[in-house]
Amino acid sequence: MNYQDLDTPALLIDEEIMQSNLRRMQAYADRCGVALRPHTKTHKMSRLALMQAALGAKGIAVAKVGEAEVMAARGIKDIFIANEIVGEIKLARIRQLAREIEISFGLDSIAQADLIEKAFEGSHKPAVVLIEIEVGEDRSGIIEESDFAALLDHLKGCRNIRLKGIFSHDGHSYGAQNAQACKAIHLEAQERTLAFARLAGEMGYNLETVSIGSTPSLMHEFPLLEGITEIRPGTYIFMDASQGNAYGSHEIIAASILATVISKPTPERVILDVGAKGITAQTRSRGFTATQGLGLIKGWPGVSIFDVYDEHAILYDRALHDAVKVGDKVAIIPNHICPVVNLHESAFLIAKGEVMEEIPVDGRGKLK
């Protein structure tokens, strides 16, 4: 069927643009001689993870144990949970996954290491971890070299933990003022990550993996420094309004939300049948990823969603109002695609206006 015949709201994926995004990032990784480990928290679809693997990805990254379980059940054999995992139940689930696949996860404290050591006592395989390095995002990760050295010393006495490497995430690149500022953040984050890798080497560790990642810097194909072994972009597969702004073109955006005009109560106001429960109420307010409103209307430059309720999007634009009638459909470009995908049960792969495939979002809601 034609995509315009779909019931709404509907998550649409333009196959040609998505494939172009996938091939471009894989080519960048290959050219730089590093492994590509896509972060699948963006799409949450095992079908697309397998597609990424077929194009050359080494494995995948996920954010939660539940996502790892879904991907493993569909045949992905190398998974990194790019997050600190704490709690007996979660660690027991990772221990179970380790029987079938190669799985690793994040670590950033001695206290967490002690919990892991206890949880993996008697396991046929040790817990495989990567230490997170905080590089400016002000989130999780080791900050001080002294704390890193203390954690490395502690791990030497752990029987049930194997250190595979280190990882970082320059998420503050989203707030860069322009591409040059983003490049500076990208390089500084790598240099800081590599400094910790050298410290690990001085303490007798031979790190297999030094992993970095965030789409704004990687989509610009900035240089990768010697010693980096892996990149972990996520949003690159679909992009969104913020990434399009940072890139300088919306032609790279593969994802949109099809919505129906359900009301035109004033000469300027248009109401759509999707709200915060289908597109979120997220904005980006700083730097070259800054967005306008709560989502852009595809094909209508300058027109954005003014506000959302749970199930309504509110727009004010006289030209759009006069051009559409109740029952017409428009496509919304979300500000931030990752949480949007998690709100939908399936996505529709579109080629030349036709629906090619409905893909289950089988990682949807896996928050534990």
For each residue, the residues with C-beta under 8 A, 3 or more apart:
1: 5 6 354 355
2: 5 353 354 355
3: 6 10 12 258 348 350 353 354 355
4: 258 329 353
5: 1 2
6: 1 3 10 12 258 348 355
7: 10
8: 258 259 260 273 274 329
9: 257 258 259 273 274 278 279 344
10: 3 6 7 257 258 344 348
11: 255 256 257 258 340 341 344 346 347 348 361
12: 3 6 255 256 257 258 331 347 348 350
13: 18 238 254 255 347 348 349 350 359
14: 17 18 254 255 256 350 351
15: 18 19 349 350 351 356
16: 19 20 351
17: 14 20 21 251 252 253 254
18: 13 14 15 21 22 237 238 254
19: 15 16 22 23
20: 16 17 23 24 252
21: 17 18 24 25 236 237 238 239 252 254
22: 18 19 25 26 51 52 55 236 237
23: 19 20 26 27 55
24: 20 21 27 28 236
25: 21 22 28 29 36 38 218 219 233 236
26: 22 23 29 30 36 55 56 57
27: 23 24 30 31
28: 24 25 31 32 218 221
29: 25 26 32 34 35 36 56 231
30: 26 27 33 36 56
31: 27 28
32: 28 29 224 231
33: 30
34: 29 224 228 229 230 231
35: 29 57 58 59 229 230 231
36: 25 26 29 30 52 56 57 58 230 231 233
37: 57 58 59 60 61 80 211 213 230 231 232
38: 25 49 52 57 60 61 232 233 234 236 237
39: 42 60 61 62 63 82 213 232 233 234
40: 43 44 45 48 49 52 60 61 62 67 71 234 363
41: 44 61 62 63 64 67 234 338
42: 39 234 235 237 238 337 338 341
43: 40 48 49 237 238 341 347 361
44: 40 41 67 341 342 361 362 363 364 366
45: 40 48 49 341 347 359 360 361 362 363
46: 49 50 70 71 73 74 75 76 362 363
47: 50 51 74 359 360 362
48: 40 43 45 51 52 237 359
49: 38 40 43 45 46 52 53 60 71 74 76
50: 46 47 53 54 74 75 76
51: 22 47 48 54 55
52: 22 36 38 40 48 49 55 57 60 237
53: 49 50 56 57 59 60 76
54: 50 51
55: 22 23 26 51 52
56: 26 29 30 36 53
57: 26 35 36 37 38 52 53 60
58: 35 36 37 78 230
59: 35 37 53 76 77 78 79 80 102
60: 37 38 39 40 49 52 53 57 71 76 78 79 80
61: 37 38 39 40 41 79 80 81 82 213 232 234
62: 39 40 41 67 68 71 79 80 81 82 363
63: 39 41 67 81 82 83
64: 41 67 68 81 83 366 367 368
65: 68 69 81 85 90 93 94 97 368
66: 69 70 363 366 367 368
67: 40 41 44 62 63 64 70 71 81 363 366
68: 62 64 65 71 72 79 81 94 97 103
69: 65 66 72 73 93 97 366
70: 46 66 67 73 74 362 363 366
71: 40 46 49 60 62 67 68 74 76 79 363
72: 68 69 75 76 77 79 97 100 101 103
73: 46 69 70
74: 46 47 49 50 70 71 362
75: 46 50 72
76: 46 49 50 53 59 60 71 72 79 101
77: 59 72 101 102
78: 58 59 60 101 102
79: 59 60 61 62 68 71 72 76 97 101 102 103 104
80: 37 59 60 61 62 103 104 105 130 167 211 232
81: 61 62 63 64 65 67 68 85 94 103 104 105 106
82: 39 61 62 63 105 106 167 169 213 232
83: 63 64 105 106 140
84: 105 106 107 108 109 112 132 140
85: 65 81 90 91 94 105 106 116
86: 90 91 112 115
87: 90 91 115
88: 91 92 115 119
89: 92 93
90: 65 85 86 87 93 94 368
91: 85 86 87 88 94 95 115 116 119 120 127
92: 88 89 95 96 119
93: 65 69 89 90 96 97
94: 65 68 81 85 90 91 97 98 103 105 127
95: 91 92 98 99 119 120 123 127
96: 92 93 99
97: 65 68 69 72 79 93 94 100 101 103
98: 94 95 101 103 123 125 127 128
99: 95 96 124 125
100: 72 97
101: 72 76 77 78 79 97 98
102: 59 77 78 79 128
103: 68 72 79 80 81 94 97 98 128
104: 79 80 81 128 129 130 164
105: 80 81 82 83 84 85 94 127 128 129 130
106: 81 82 83 84 85 129 130 131 132 140 167
107: 84 112 113 116 129 130 131 132 151 161
108: 84 112 131 132 134 140 141 142 151
109: 84 112 113 151
110: 113 114 150 151 154
111: 114 115
112: 84 86 107 108 109 115 116
113: 107 109 110 116 117 129 151 154 155 158 161
114: 110 111 117 118
115: 86 87 88 91 111 112 118 119
116: 85 91 107 112 113 119 120 127 129 158 160 161
117: 113 114 120 121 127 158 159 160 161
118: 114 115 121
119: 88 91 92 95 115 116 127
120: 91 95 116 117 123 126 127 160 161
121: 117 118 160
122:
123: 95 98 120 126 127 160
124: 99
125: 98 99 128
126: 120 123 159 160 161 162
127: 91 94 95 98 105 116 117 119 120 123 160 161 162
128: 98 102 103 104 105 125 162 164
129: 104 105 106 107 113 116 161 162 163 164
130: 80 104 105 106 107 163 164 165 166 167 209 211
131: 106 107 108 142 148 151 163 165 166 167 196
132: 84 106 107 108 140 141 142 166 167 168 169
133: 141 142 148 166 167 168 192 193 196
134: 108 137 138 139 140 141 142 143 168
135: 141 168 169 170 188 189 192 193
136: 170 172 185 188 189 192
137: 134 141 169 170 171 172
138: 134 172
139: 134 169 171
140: 83 84 106 108 132 134
141: 108 132 133 134 135 137 168 169
142: 108 131 132 133 134 147 148 151 196
143: 134 147
144: 147 148
145: 148 149 195 196 199
146: 149 150
147: 142 143 144 150 151
148: 131 133 142 144 145 151 152 196 199 200
149: 145 146 152 153 199 203
150: 110 146 147 153 154
151: 107 108 109 110 113 131 142 147 148 154 155
152: 148 149 155 156 163 199 200 203 205
153: 149 150 156 157 203
154: 110 113 150 151 157 158
155: 113 151 152 158 161 163
156: 152 153
157: 153 154
158: 113 116 117 154 155 161
159: 117 126
160: 116 117 120 121 123 126 127
161: 107 113 116 117 120 126 127 129 155 158
162: 126 127 128 129
163: 129 130 131 152 155 200 205 207
164: 104 128 129 130 207 208 209
165: 130 131 197 207 208 209 210 211 229
166: 130 131 132 133 193 196 197 200 207 209 210 211
167: 80 82 106 130 131 132 133 193 209 210 211 212 213 230 232
168: 132 133 134 135 141 189 192 193 211 212 213
169: 82 132 135 137 139 141 212 213 214 232
170: 135 136 137 173 185 186 189 212 213 214 217
171: 137 139 174 214
172: 136 137 138 175 176 185
173: 170 176 182 185 186 189 214 216 217
174: 171 214 216 242 246 284 286 287 289
175: 172 286 287 289
176: 172 173 179 181 182 184 185 216 246 287 288 289
177: 181 287 288
178: 181 182 287 288
179: 176 182 183 220 246 288
180: 183 184
181: 176 177 178 184 185 287 288
182: 173 176 178 179 185 186 216 217 220 222 246 288
183: 179 180 186 187 217 220 222
184: 176 180 181 187 188
185: 136 170 172 173 176 181 182 188 189 217
186: 170 173 182 183 189 190 217 218 222
187: 183 184 190 191 222 223 225
188: 135 136 184 185 191 192
189: 135 136 168 170 173 185 186 192 193 212 217
190: 186 187 193 194 212 224 225 228
191: 187 188 194 195 225
192: 133 135 136 168 188 189 195 196
193: 133 135 166 167 168 189 190 196 197 210 212 228
194: 190 191 197 198 210 225 227 228
195: 145 191 192 198 199
196: 131 133 142 145 148 166 192 193 199 200
197: 165 166 193 194 200 201 207 210 227
198: 194 195 201 202
199: 145 148 149 152 195 196 202 203
200: 148 152 163 166 196 197 203 205 207
201: 197 198 204 205 206 207
202: 198 199
203: 149 152 153 199 200
204: 201
205: 152 163 200 201
206: 201
207: 163 164 165 166 197 200 201 210
208: 164 165 229
209: 130 164 165 166 167 229 230
210: 165 166 167 193 194 197 207 227 228 229 230
211: 37 80 130 165 166 167 168 228 229 230 231 232
212: 167 168 169 170 189 190 193 224 228 230 231 232
213: 37 39 61 82 167 168 169 170 218 231 232 233 234
214: 169 170 171 173 174 217 218 233
215: 218 219 233 234 235 236 239 243
216: 173 174 176 182 219 220 243 246 288 289
217: 170 173 182 183 185 186 189 214 220 222
218: 25 28 186 213 214 215 221 222 231 233 236
219: 25 215 216 233 236 239 243 246 247 252
220: 179 182 183 216 217 247
221: 28 218
222: 182 183 186 187 217 218
223: 187
224: 32 34 190 212 228 231
225: 187 190 191 194 228
226:
227: 194 197 210
228: 34 190 193 194 210 211 212 224 225 231
229: 34 35 165 208 209 210 211
230: 34 35 36 37 58 167 209 210 211 212
231: 29 32 34 35 36 37 211 212 213 218 224 228
232: 37 38 39 61 80 82 167 169 211 212 213
233: 25 36 38 39 213 214 215 218 219 236
234: 38 39 40 41 42 61 213 215 237 338
235: 42 215 238 239 240 243 337 338
236: 21 22 24 25 38 215 218 219 233 239 243
237: 18 21 22 38 42 43 48 52 234 254
238: 13 18 21 42 43 235 253 254 255 337 341
239: 21 215 219 235 236 243 244 247 252 253 254 255 337
240: 235 243 244 253 255 333 334 335 336 337 340
241: 244 245 250 253 291 292 295 296 333 334 335
242: 174 245 246 284 289 290 291 335 336
243: 215 216 219 235 236 239 240 246 247 252 253 289
244: 239 240 241 247 249 250 251 252 253 333
245: 241 242 248 288 289 290 291
246: 174 176 179 182 216 219 242 243 287 288 289
247: 219 220 239 243 244 252
248: 245
249: 244 252
250: 241 244 253 296 333
251: 17 244
252: 17 20 21 219 239 243 244 247 249
253: 17 238 239 240 241 243 244 250 256 333
254: 13 14 17 18 21 237 238 239
255: 11 12 13 14 238 239 240 333 334 337 340 341 347
256: 11 12 14 253 298 331 332 333 334
257: 9 10 11 12 274 278 279 295 331 332 334 340
258: 3 4 6 8 9 10 11 12 329 330 331 332
259: 8 9 272 273 274 278 313 329 330 331 332
260: 8 272 273 327 328 329
261: 264 270 271 272 324 325 326 327 328 329 330
262: 271 272 273 312 326
263: 270 271 326
264: 261 269 270 271 321 324 325 326
265: 269 271
266: 269
267: 318 321
268: 316 317 318 321
269: 264 265 266 314 315 316 321
270: 261 263 264 314 315 316 317 320 321 324
271: 261 262 263 264 265 312 313 314 315
272: 259 260 261 262 305 312 313 315 330 332
273: 8 9 259 260 262 311 312
274: 8 9 257 259 277 278 279 311 312 313 332
275: 278 279 308 309 310 311 312 313
276: 279 280 281 308 309 310
277: 274 310 311 343
278: 9 257 259 274 275 311 340 343 344
279: 9 257 274 275 276 294 295 305 308 313 332 334 340 343
280: 276 294 334 335 336 339 340 343
281: 276 294 308
282: 294 335 336 339
283: 291 293 294 335
284: 174 242 287 289 290 291 335 336
285: 290 291
286: 174 175 289 290
287: 174 175 176 177 178 181 246 284 290
288: 176 177 178 179 181 182 216 245 246
289: 174 175 176 216 242 243 245 246 284 286
290: 242 245 284 285 286 287
291: 241 242 245 283 284 285 296 304 335
292: 241 296 302 304
293: 283 296 304 305 306
294: 279 280 281 282 283 304 305 306 307 308 313 335
295: 241 257 279 304 305 313 332 333 334 335
296: 241 250 291 292 293 300 303 304 305 332 333
297: 300 303 304 305 315 320 330 331 332 333
298: 256 330 331 332 333
299: 330 331
300: 296 297 303 317 319 320 330
301:
302: 292
303: 296 297 300 315 317 319 320
304: 291 292 293 294 295 296 297 315
305: 272 279 293 294 295 296 297 308 313 314 315 332
306: 293 294 314 315 316
307: 294 313 314
308: 275 276 279 281 294 305 312 313 314
309: 275 276 312 314
310: 275 276 277
311: 273 274 275 277 278
312: 262 271 272 273 274 275 308 309
313: 259 271 272 274 275 279 294 295 305 307 308 332
314: 269 270 271 305 306 307 308 309
315: 269 270 271 272 297 303 304 305 306 320
316: 268 269 270 306
317: 268 270 300 303 320 321
318: 267 268 321 322
319: 300 303 322 323
320: 270 297 300 303 315 317 323 324 330
321: 264 267 268 269 270 317 318 324
322: 318 319
323: 319 320
324: 261 264 270 320 321 328 330
325: 261 264 328
326: 261 262 263 264
327: 260 261
328: 260 261 324 325
329: 4 8 258 259 260 261
330: 258 259 261 272 297 298 299 300 320 324
331: 12 256 257 258 259 297 298 299
332: 256 257 258 259 272 274 279 295 296 297 298 305 313
333: 240 241 244 250 253 255 256 295 296 297 298
334: 240 241 255 256 257 279 280 295 337 340
335: 240 241 242 280 282 283 284 291 294 295
336: 240 242 280 282 284 339 340
337: 42 235 238 239 240 255 334 340 341
338: 41 42 234 235 341 342
339: 280 282 336 342 343
340: 11 240 255 257 278 279 280 334 336 337 343 344
341: 11 42 43 44 45 238 255 337 338 344 347 361 364
342: 44 338 339 361 364 365
343: 277 278 279 280 339 340 364
344: 9 10 11 278 340 341 347 361 364
345: 360 361 364
346: 11 358 359 360 361
347: 11 12 13 43 45 255 341 344 358 359 361
348: 3 6 10 11 12 13 355 357 358 359
349: 13 15 355 356 357 358 359
350: 3 12 13 14 15 353 354 355 356
351: 14 15 16 354 356
352:
353: 2 3 4 350
354: 1 2 3 350 351
355: 1 2 3 6 348 349 350 358
356: 15 349 350 351
357: 348 349
358: 346 347 348 349 355
359: 13 45 47 48 346 347 348 349
360: 45 47 345 346
361: 11 43 44 45 341 342 344 345 346 347 364
362: 44 45 46 47 70 74
363: 40 44 45 46 62 66 67 70 71 366
364: 44 341 342 343 344 345 361
365: 342
366: 44 64 66 67 69 70 363
367: 64 66
368: 64 65 66 90
